[in-house]
Structure formats: C-alpha cells, structure tokens
Amino acid sequence: MGIKINLDVLMAQKKIGLVELAKRVDITPANLSILKNNKAKAIRFSTLEAICRELGCQPGEIIEYEDEKQKDEMILKEKER
C-alpha cells in the first residue's frame, strides 16, 4: 500500500493509549485500531482533525506516502548485499 499511517508512533511519543485517544476523538477503539494498524480504507477529515488536535500534530505526521516501486527496489538491493 502506498499510504502508511504512523499513528502508533505518534501515540507512543505522546504516551497515550488507544482507548484514551478513541474516547477523546469520539470514535470506537475498534475503528481507531483499524486506522492505527494500516487497515483503514479511508478517514474522515473530521476524525483526522480531532486526532491532530489531541496529539498536537500535523496530518502529514500521521499520513505518509511510500512509493512501492522504490521500496521494492531498496529491498532487492538489500538482499543482493
């Protein structure tokens, strides 16, 4: 997948658990877990805004684009060594 969610990293940095953040953002822990584990197909801007507010971060710190082709090439180069 080209889009990577770094929510777990930010939550660890801010020392906030899944249940606490879900409560503050007003979504279910199950839905937050789906997002945190890169299983979500979409996110509402209102949810993203609430997460950013609670974690004191920017959307780009949560959502990252990874070029799959570059990633695959890097893995192949690593294996060749």
Gaussian input, Z-matrix of N, CA and C with variables (Angstrom, degrees):
# hf/3-21g

backbone

0 1
 N
 C     1     B1
 C     2     B2     1     A1
 N     3     B3     2     A2     1     D1
 C     4     B4     3     A3     2     D2
 C     5     B5     4     A4     3     D3
 N     6     B6     5     A5     4     D4
 C     7     B7     6     A6     5     D5
 C     8     B8     7     A7     6     D6
 N     9     B9     8     A8     7     D7
 C    10    B10     9     A9     8     D8
 C    11    B11    10    A10     9     D9
 N    12    B12    11    A11    10    D10
 C    13    B13    12    A12    11    D11
 C    14    B14    13    A13    12    D12
 N    15    B15    14    A14    13    D13
 C    16    B16    15    A15    14    D14
 C    17    B17    16    A16    15    D15
 N    18    B18    17    A17    16    D16
 C    19    B19    18    A18    17    D17
 C    20    B20    19    A19    18    D18
 N    21    B21    20    A20    19    D19
 C    22    B22    21    A21    20    D20
 C    23    B23    22    A22    21    D21
 N    24    B24    23    A23    22    D22
 C    25    B25    24    A24    23    D23
 C    26    B26    25    A25    24    D24
 N    27    B27    26    A26    25    D25
 C    28    B28    27    A27    26    D26
 C    29    B29    28    A28    27    D27
 N    30    B30    29    A29    28    D28
 C    31    B31    30    A30    29    D29
 C    32    B32    31    A31    30    D30
 N    33    B33    32    A32    31    D31
 C    34    B34    33    A33    32    D32
 C    35    B35    34    A34    33    D33
 N    36    B36    35    A35    34    D34
 C    37    B37    36    A36    35    D35
 C    38    B38    37    A37    36    D36
 N    39    B39    38    A38    37    D37
 C    40    B40    39    A39    38    D38
 C    41    B41    40    A40    39    D39
 N    42    B42    41    A41    40    D40
 C    43    B43    42    A42    41    D41
 C    44    B44    43    A43    42    D42
 N    45    B45    44    A44    43    D43
 C    46    B46    45    A45    44    D44
 C    47    B47    46    A46    45    D45
 N    48    B48    47    A47    46    D46
 C    49    B49    48    A48    47    D47
 C    50    B50    49    A49    48    D48
 N    51    B51    50    A50    49    D49
 C    52    B52    51    A51    50    D50
 C    53    B53    52    A52    51    D51
 N    54    B54    53    A53    52    D52
 C    55    B55    54    A54    53    D53
 C    56    B56    55    A55    54    D54
 N    57    B57    56    A56    55    D55
 C    58    B58    57    A57    56    D56
 C    59    B59    58    A58    57    D57
 N    60    B60    59    A59    58    D58
 C    61    B61    60    A60    59    D59
 C    62    B62    61    A61    60    D60
 N    63    B63    62    A62    61    D61
 C    64    B64    63    A63    62    D62
 C    65    B65    64    A64    63    D63
 N    66    B66    65    A65    64    D64
 C    67    B67    66    A66    65    D65
 C    68    B68    67    A67    66    D66
 N    69    B69    68    A68    67    D67
 C    70    B70    69    A69    68    D68
 C    71    B71    70    A70    69    D69
 N    72    B72    71    A71    70    D70
 C    73    B73    72    A72    71    D71
 C    74    B74    73    A73    72    D72
 N    75    B75    74    A74    73    D73
 C    76    B76    75    A75    74    D74
 C    77    B77    76    A76    75    D75
 N    78    B78    77    A77    76    D76
 C    79    B79    78    A78    77    D77
 C    80    B80    79    A79    78    D78
 N    81    B81    80    A80    79    D79
 C    82    B82    81    A81    80    D80
 C    83    B83    82    A82    81    D81
 N    84    B84    83    A83    82    D82
 C    85    B85    84    A84    83    D83
 C    86    B86    85    A85    84    D84
 N    87    B87    86    A86    85    D85
 C    88    B88    87    A87    86    D86
 C    89    B89    88    A88    87    D87
 N    90    B90    89    A89    88    D88
 C    91    B91    90    A90    89    D89
 C    92    B92    91    A91    90    D90
 N    93    B93    92    A92    91    D91
 C    94    B94    93    A93    92    D92
 C    95    B95    94    A94    93    D93
 N    96    B96    95    A95    94    D94
 C    97    B97    96    A96    95    D95
 C    98    B98    97    A97    96    D96
 N    99    B99    98    A98    97    D97
 C   100   B100    99    A99    98    D98
 C   101   B101   100   A100    99    D99
 N   102   B102   101   A101   100   D100
 C   103   B103   102   A102   101   D101
 C   104   B104   103   A103   102   D102
 N   105   B105   104   A104   103   D103
 C   106   B106   105   A105   104   D104
 C   107   B107   106   A106   105   D105
 N   108   B108   107   A107   106   D106
 C   109   B109   108   A108   107   D107
 C   110   B110   109   A109   108   D108
 N   111   B111   110   A110   109   D109
 C   112   B112   111   A111   110   D110
 C   113   B113   112   A112   111   D111
 N   114   B114   113   A113   112   D112
 C   115   B115   114   A114   113   D113
 C   116   B116   115   A115   114   D114
 N   117   B117   116   A116   115   D115
 C   118   B118   117   A117   116   D116
 C   119   B119   118   A118   117   D117
 N   120   B120   119   A119   118   D118
 C   121   B121   120   A120   119   D119
 C   122   B122   121   A121   120   D120
 N   123   B123   122   A122   121   D121
 C   124   B124   123   A123   122   D122
 C   125   B125   124   A124   123   D123
 N   126   B126   125   A125   124   D124
 C   127   B127   126   A126   125   D125
 C   128   B128   127   A127   126   D126
 N   129   B129   128   A128   127   D127
 C   130   B130   129   A129   128   D128
 C   131   B131   130   A130   129   D129
 N   132   B132   131   A131   130   D130
 C   133   B133   132   A132   131   D131
 C   134   B134   133   A133   132   D132
 N   135   B135   134   A134   133   D133
 C   136   B136   135   A135   134   D134
 C   137   B137   136   A136   135   D135
 N   138   B138   137   A137   136   D136
 C   139   B139   138   A138   137   D137
 C   140   B140   139   A139   138   D138
 N   141   B141   140   A140   139   D139
 C   142   B142   141   A141   140   D140
 C   143   B143   142   A142   141   D141
 N   144   B144   143   A143   142   D142
 C   145   B145   144   A144   143   D143
 C   146   B146   145   A145   144   D144
 N   147   B147   146   A146   145   D145
 C   148   B148   147   A147   146   D146
 C   149   B149   148   A148   147   D147
 N   150   B150   149   A149   148   D148
 C   151   B151   150   A150   149   D149
 C   152   B152   151   A151   150   D150
 N   153   B153   152   A152   151   D151
 C   154   B154   153   A153   152   D152
 C   155   B155   154   A154   153   D153
 N   156   B156   155   A155   154   D154
 C   157   B157   156   A156   155   D155
 C   158   B158   157   A157   156   D156
 N   159   B159   158   A158   157   D157
 C   160   B160   159   A159   158   D158
 C   161   B161   160   A160   159   D159
 N   162   B162   161   A161   160   D160
 C   163   B163   162   A162   161   D161
 C   164   B164   163   A163   162   D162
 N   165   B165   164   A164   163   D163
 C   166   B166   165   A165   164   D164
 C   167   B167   166   A166   165   D165
 N   168   B168   167   A167   166   D166
 C   169   B169   168   A168   167   D167
 C   170   B170   169   A169   168   D168
 N   171   B171   170   A170   169   D169
 C   172   B172   171   A171   170   D170
 C   173   B173   172   A172   171   D171
 N   174   B174   173   A173   172   D172
 C   175   B175   174   A174   173   D173
 C   176   B176   175   A175   174   D174
 N   177   B177   176   A176   175   D175
 C   178   B178   177   A177   176   D176
 C   179   B179   178   A178   177   D177
 N   180   B180   179   A179   178   D178
 C   181   B181   180   A180   179   D179
 C   182   B182   181   A181   180   D180
 N   183   B183   182   A182   181   D181
 C   184   B184   183   A183   182   D182
 C   185   B185   184   A184   183   D183
 N   186   B186   185   A185   184   D184
 C   187   B187   186   A186   185   D185
 C   188   B188   187   A187   186   D186
 N   189   B189   188   A188   187   D187
 C   190   B190   189   A189   188   D188
 C   191   B191   190   A190   189   D189
 N   192   B192   191   A191   190   D190
 C   193   B193   192   A192   191   D191
 C   194   B194   193   A193   192   D192
 N   195   B195   194   A194   193   D193
 C   196   B196   195   A195   194   D194
 C   197   B197   196   A196   195   D195
 N   198   B198   197   A197   196   D196
 C   199   B199   198   A198   197   D197
 C   200   B200   199   A199   198   D198
 N   201   B201   200   A200   199   D199
 C   202   B202   201   A201   200   D200
 C   203   B203   202   A202   201   D201
 N   204   B204   203   A203   202   D202
 C   205   B205   204   A204   203   D203
 C   206   B206   205   A205   204   D204
 N   207   B207   206   A206   205   D205
 C   208   B208   207   A207   206   D206
 C   209   B209   208   A208   207   D207
 N   210   B210   209   A209   208   D208
 C   211   B211   210   A210   209   D209
 C   212   B212   211   A211   210   D210
 N   213   B213   212   A212   211   D211
 C   214   B214   213   A213   212   D212
 C   215   B215   214   A214   213   D213
 N   216   B216   215   A215   214   D214
 C   217   B217   216   A216   215   D215
 C   218   B218   217   A217   216   D216
 N   219   B219   218   A218   217   D217
 C   220   B220   219   A219   218   D218
 C   221   B221   220   A220   219   D219
 N   222   B222   221   A221   220   D220
 C   223   B223   222   A222   221   D221
 C   224   B224   223   A223   222   D222
 N   225   B225   224   A224   223   D223
 C   226   B226   225   A225   224   D224
 C   227   B227   226   A226   225   D225
 N   228   B228   227   A227   226   D226
 C   229   B229   228   A228   227   D227
 C   230   B230   229   A229   228   D228
 N   231   B231   230   A230   229   D229
 C   232   B232   231   A231   230   D230
 C   233   B233   232   A232   231   D231
 N   234   B234   233   A233   232   D232
 C   235   B235   234   A234   233   D233
 C   236   B236   235   A235   234   D234
 N   237   B237   236   A236   235   D235
 C   238   B238   237   A237   236   D236
 C   239   B239   238   A238   237   D237
 N   240   B240   239   A239   238   D238
 C   241   B241   240   A240   239   D239
 C   242   B242   241   A241   240   D240

   B1=1.4509
   B2=1.5167
   B3=1.3153
   B4=1.4448
   B5=1.5100
   B6=1.3169
   B7=1.4623
   B8=1.5224
   B9=1.3198
   B10=1.4632
   B11=1.5239
   B12=1.3202
   B13=1.4586
   B14=1.5280
   B15=1.3231
   B16=1.4635
   B17=1.5240
   B18=1.3047
   B19=1.4573
   B20=1.5229
   B21=1.3235
   B22=1.4653
   B23=1.5304
   B24=1.3271
   B25=1.4682
   B26=1.5253
   B27=1.3298
   B28=1.4642
   B29=1.5253
   B30=1.3248
   B31=1.4654
   B32=1.5266
   B33=1.3133
   B34=1.4679
   B35=1.5226
   B36=1.3332
   B37=1.4651
   B38=1.5216
   B39=1.3177
   B40=1.4712
   B41=1.5339
   B42=1.3390
   B43=1.4676
   B44=1.5309
   B45=1.3206
   B46=1.4624
   B47=1.5197
   B48=1.3112
   B49=1.4507
   B50=1.5166
   B51=1.3097
   B52=1.4483
   B53=1.5293
   B54=1.3113
   B55=1.4756
   B56=1.5300
   B57=1.3208
   B58=1.4706
   B59=1.5259
   B60=1.3310
   B61=1.4676
   B62=1.5257
   B63=1.3133
   B64=1.4702
   B65=1.5247
   B66=1.3225
   B67=1.4667
   B68=1.5264
   B69=1.3245
   B70=1.4697
   B71=1.5279
   B72=1.3228
   B73=1.4623
   B74=1.5274
   B75=1.3117
   B76=1.4687
   B77=1.5282
   B78=1.3579
   B79=1.4597
   B80=1.5266
   B81=1.3054
   B82=1.4623
   B83=1.5305
   B84=1.3241
   B85=1.4700
   B86=1.5321
   B87=1.3250
   B88=1.4719
   B89=1.5269
   B90=1.3295
   B91=1.4641
   B92=1.5244
   B93=1.3300
   B94=1.4600
   B95=1.5239
   B96=1.3141
   B97=1.4594
   B98=1.5295
   B99=1.3194
   B100=1.4641
   B101=1.5232
   B102=1.3146
   B103=1.4558
   B104=1.5277
   B105=1.3097
   B106=1.4685
   B107=1.5219
   B108=1.3172
   B109=1.4590
   B110=1.5271
   B111=1.3443
   B112=1.4686
   B113=1.5265
   B114=1.3064
   B115=1.4672
   B116=1.5305
   B117=1.3297
   B118=1.4671
   B119=1.5182
   B120=1.3032
   B121=1.4613
   B122=1.5310
   B123=1.3389
   B124=1.4613
   B125=1.5271
   B126=1.3222
   B127=1.4600
   B128=1.5230
   B129=1.3049
   B130=1.4595
   B131=1.5257
   B132=1.3233
   B133=1.4566
   B134=1.5247
   B135=1.3153
   B136=1.4677
   B137=1.5287
   B138=1.3247
   B139=1.4652
   B140=1.5185
   B141=1.3202
   B142=1.4571
   B143=1.5287
   B144=1.3156
   B145=1.4629
   B146=1.5317
   B147=1.3254
   B148=1.4647
   B149=1.5294
   B150=1.3262
   B151=1.4667
   B152=1.5224
   B153=1.3351
   B154=1.4670
   B155=1.5213
   B156=1.3124
   B157=1.4685
   B158=1.5193
   B159=1.3185
   B160=1.4616
   B161=1.5233
   B162=1.3363
   B163=1.4659
   B164=1.5230
   B165=1.3347
   B166=1.4583
   B167=1.5153
   B168=1.3293
   B169=1.4625
   B170=1.5205
   B171=1.3204
   B172=1.4598
   B173=1.5359
   B174=1.3410
   B175=1.4678
   B176=1.5320
   B177=1.3241
   B178=1.4587
   B179=1.5155
   B180=1.3243
   B181=1.4598
   B182=1.5294
   B183=1.3182
   B184=1.4598
   B185=1.5263
   B186=1.3281
   B187=1.4626
   B188=1.5237
   B189=1.3243
   B190=1.4636
   B191=1.5259
   B192=1.3160
   B193=1.4654
   B194=1.5172
   B195=1.3363
   B196=1.4586
   B197=1.5178
   B198=1.3159
   B199=1.4599
   B200=1.5312
   B201=1.3144
   B202=1.4659
   B203=1.5290
   B204=1.3220
   B205=1.4613
   B206=1.5290
   B207=1.3382
   B208=1.4669
   B209=1.5202
   B210=1.3198
   B211=1.4640
   B212=1.5251
   B213=1.3318
   B214=1.4719
   B215=1.5303
   B216=1.3371
   B217=1.4635
   B218=1.5255
   B219=1.3274
   B220=1.4627
   B221=1.5199
   B222=1.3088
   B223=1.4666
   B224=1.5288
   B225=1.3316
   B226=1.4578
   B227=1.5310
   B228=1.3201
   B229=1.4732
   B230=1.5199
   B231=1.3382
   B232=1.4789
   B233=1.5272
   B234=1.3290
   B235=1.4682
   B236=1.5181
   B237=1.3281
   B238=1.4605
   B239=1.5384
   B240=1.3034
   B241=1.4707
   B242=1.4673
   A1=109.52
   A2=118.14
   A3=123.50
   A4=114.48
   A5=118.48
   A6=121.91
   A7=108.82
   A8=115.26
   A9=121.42
   A10=108.55
   A11=116.41
   A12=122.40
   A13=108.38
   A14=116.27
   A15=122.13
   A16=112.28
   A17=117.19
   A18=121.36
   A19=112.31
   A20=117.36
   A21=120.20
   A22=111.72
   A23=116.84
   A24=121.34
   A25=110.09
   A26=116.38
   A27=120.40
   A28=111.80
   A29=116.32
   A30=119.45
   A31=110.70
   A32=117.09
   A33=121.03
   A34=110.28
   A35=116.98
   A36=120.74
   A37=111.80
   A38=116.46
   A39=121.87
   A40=112.11
   A41=115.51
   A42=121.78
   A43=111.80
   A44=114.30
   A45=120.23
   A46=108.51
   A47=116.03
   A48=121.47
   A49=112.70
   A50=114.99
   A51=122.78
   A52=112.30
   A53=116.50
   A54=120.31
   A55=110.43
   A56=117.08
   A57=120.97
   A58=110.98
   A59=117.00
   A60=119.71
   A61=110.55
   A62=117.62
   A63=120.84
   A64=110.48
   A65=116.32
   A66=120.72
   A67=110.35
   A68=117.47
   A69=121.58
   A70=112.06
   A71=117.16
   A72=122.43
   A73=110.76
   A74=116.73
   A75=123.86
   A76=112.27
   A77=115.31
   A78=121.09
   A79=107.26
   A80=116.37
   A81=118.86
   A82=110.12
   A83=116.64
   A84=118.92
   A85=112.01
   A86=117.16
   A87=120.64
   A88=110.73
   A89=117.65
   A90=120.62
   A91=111.62
   A92=117.62
   A93=120.41
   A94=109.91
   A95=117.24
   A96=121.73
   A97=111.01
   A98=116.79
   A99=121.15
   A100=109.91
   A101=116.86
   A102=121.14
   A103=110.64
   A104=116.73
   A105=122.38
   A106=111.88
   A107=117.52
   A108=122.32
   A109=113.78
   A110=115.74
   A111=121.41
   A112=113.42
   A113=118.12
   A114=121.64
   A115=111.78
   A116=117.71
   A117=121.54
   A118=111.06
   A119=116.17
   A120=122.45
   A121=111.03
   A122=116.63
   A123=121.30
   A124=109.04
   A125=115.64
   A126=121.48
   A127=107.80
   A128=116.17
   A129=120.75
   A130=108.58
   A131=115.84
   A132=118.99
   A133=111.37
   A134=117.03
   A135=119.37
   A136=110.79
   A137=117.42
   A138=121.40
   A139=110.25
   A140=116.84
   A141=121.17
   A142=110.46
   A143=116.42
   A144=121.33
   A145=111.01
   A146=116.96
   A147=120.98
   A148=111.27
   A149=117.13
   A150=120.87
   A151=109.86
   A152=116.64
   A153=120.44
   A154=111.09
   A155=116.98
   A156=121.28
   A157=110.56
   A158=117.07
   A159=121.40
   A160=113.33
   A161=117.28
   A162=120.46
   A163=112.54
   A164=116.52
   A165=120.45
   A166=111.80
   A167=116.84
   A168=120.74
   A169=110.26
   A170=115.50
   A171=123.41
   A172=108.92
   A173=117.80
   A174=120.16
   A175=113.10
   A176=117.37
   A177=121.17
   A178=113.90
   A179=116.94
   A180=120.17
   A181=110.77
   A182=116.38
   A183=121.68
   A184=110.88
   A185=116.00
   A186=121.70
   A187=109.55
   A188=115.55
   A189=121.45
   A190=109.01
   A191=116.09
   A192=120.94
   A193=108.76
   A194=116.50
   A195=122.80
   A196=108.36
   A197=116.21
   A198=121.05
   A199=107.54
   A200=117.52
   A201=122.43
   A202=111.59
   A203=117.39
   A204=120.42
   A205=109.78
   A206=116.87
   A207=120.50
   A208=111.08
   A209=116.26
   A210=121.21
   A211=110.44
   A212=116.51
   A213=121.06
   A214=111.23
   A215=116.33
   A216=120.44
   A217=111.29
   A218=116.96
   A219=121.27
   A220=110.65
   A221=117.18
   A222=121.59
   A223=109.72
   A224=117.17
   A225=121.05
   A226=111.60
   A227=117.08
   A228=121.15
   A229=110.80
   A230=116.15
   A231=120.80
   A232=110.23
   A233=116.67
   A234=121.11
   A235=111.89
   A236=116.90
   A237=121.19
   A238=112.20
   A239=116.66
   A240=120.56
   A241=112.43
   D1=137.42
   D2=-178.81
   D3=-76.03
   D4=-25.79
   D5=-179.56
   D6=-99.83
   D7=129.07
   D8=179.62
   D9=-117.94
   D10=136.99
   D11=179.04
   D12=-103.76
   D13=123.66
   D14=-178.25
   D15=-102.17
   D16=27.76
   D17=-175.83
   D18=-62.27
   D19=-38.60
   D20=-179.59
   D21=-61.87
   D22=-37.93
   D23=179.13
   D24=-65.79
   D25=-46.97
   D26=-179.57
   D27=-64.70
   D28=-39.37
   D29=178.60
   D30=-63.55
   D31=-39.85
   D32=178.32
   D33=-65.69
   D34=-42.94
   D35=179.18
   D36=-61.73
   D37=-39.31
   D38=-178.13
   D39=-87.55
   D40=-4.22
   D41=179.60
   D42=54.83
   D43=52.63
   D44=177.32
   D45=-126.52
   D46=135.25
   D47=-178.60
   D48=-85.33
   D49=166.64
   D50=-177.90
   D51=-59.94
   D52=-48.15
   D53=-177.00
   D54=-64.97
   D55=-42.03
   D56=-179.91
   D57=-64.36
   D58=-46.45
   D59=179.77
   D60=-65.02
   D61=-41.54
   D62=178.52
   D63=-58.70
   D64=-42.15
   D65=178.80
   D66=-63.25
   D67=-44.82
   D68=-178.63
   D69=-67.09
   D70=-33.26
   D71=-177.23
   D72=-88.90
   D73=-14.47
   D74=179.49
   D75=66.93
   D76=47.06
   D77=168.68
   D78=-131.10
   D79=166.25
   D80=-178.57
   D81=-73.37
   D82=148.61
   D83=174.82
   D84=-56.81
   D85=-34.27
   D86=179.15
   D87=-63.12
   D88=-44.35
   D89=179.70
   D90=-68.51
   D91=-37.44
   D92=177.19
   D93=-66.64
   D94=-37.43
   D95=177.60
   D96=-63.14
   D97=-41.35
   D98=177.48
   D99=-60.00
   D100=-43.32
   D101=178.45
   D102=-66.39
   D103=-46.68
   D104=-177.08
   D105=-61.55
   D106=-32.88
   D107=-176.63
   D108=-95.67
   D109=18.98
   D110=176.58
   D111=60.70
   D112=30.91
   D113=-179.79
   D114=-104.30
   D115=-7.61
   D116=-177.07
   D117=-74.14
   D118=145.25
   D119=176.30
   D120=-94.73
   D121=-19.29
   D122=-177.51
   D123=-160.01
   D124=164.00
   D125=173.37
   D126=-142.34
   D127=137.16
   D128=176.79
   D129=-74.39
   D130=143.51
   D131=177.47
   D132=-60.78
   D133=-33.89
   D134=179.27
   D135=-65.28
   D136=-35.74
   D137=176.73
   D138=-70.02
   D139=-44.52
   D140=178.13
   D141=-60.89
   D142=-42.70
   D143=178.32
   D144=-61.17
   D145=-43.73
   D146=-179.77
   D147=-65.89
   D148=-40.15
   D149=177.88
   D150=-63.44
   D151=-45.29
   D152=178.53
   D153=-61.26
   D154=-41.87
   D155=178.40
   D156=-59.97
   D157=-47.85
   D158=-176.11
   D159=-71.59
   D160=-32.49
   D161=-179.17
   D162=-94.88
   D163=-6.50
   D164=-179.55
   D165=62.16
   D166=47.46
   D167=-176.13
   D168=-135.11
   D169=177.18
   D170=176.31
   D171=-102.15
   D172=153.88
   D173=178.97
   D174=-54.29
   D175=-36.31
   D176=-179.61
   D177=-66.25
   D178=-17.08
   D179=175.30
   D180=-79.97
   D181=-22.48
   D182=-179.81
   D183=-92.45
   D184=-44.28
   D185=-175.11
   D186=-107.40
   D187=130.18
   D188=-178.56
   D189=-133.86
   D190=142.66
   D191=176.35
   D192=-98.75
   D193=128.56
   D194=175.25
   D195=-115.65
   D196=126.03
   D197=176.83
   D198=-76.01
   D199=110.82
   D200=-176.10
   D201=-60.98
   D202=-38.52
   D203=-178.74
   D204=-64.00
   D205=-45.75
   D206=177.93
   D207=-62.40
   D208=-41.25
   D209=179.83
   D210=-61.57
   D211=-45.21
   D212=179.26
   D213=-63.11
   D214=-40.68
   D215=178.65
   D216=-63.67
   D217=-40.24
   D218=179.15
   D219=-65.15
   D220=-39.43
   D221=179.27
   D222=-64.43
   D223=-43.34
   D224=178.56
   D225=-62.29
   D226=-41.50
   D227=178.39
   D228=-63.77
   D229=-39.53
   D230=178.87
   D231=-62.88
   D232=-41.11
   D233=-178.55
   D234=-68.84
   D235=-29.86
   D236=-179.85
   D237=-70.35
   D238=-22.33
   D239=-177.71
   D240=-75.98

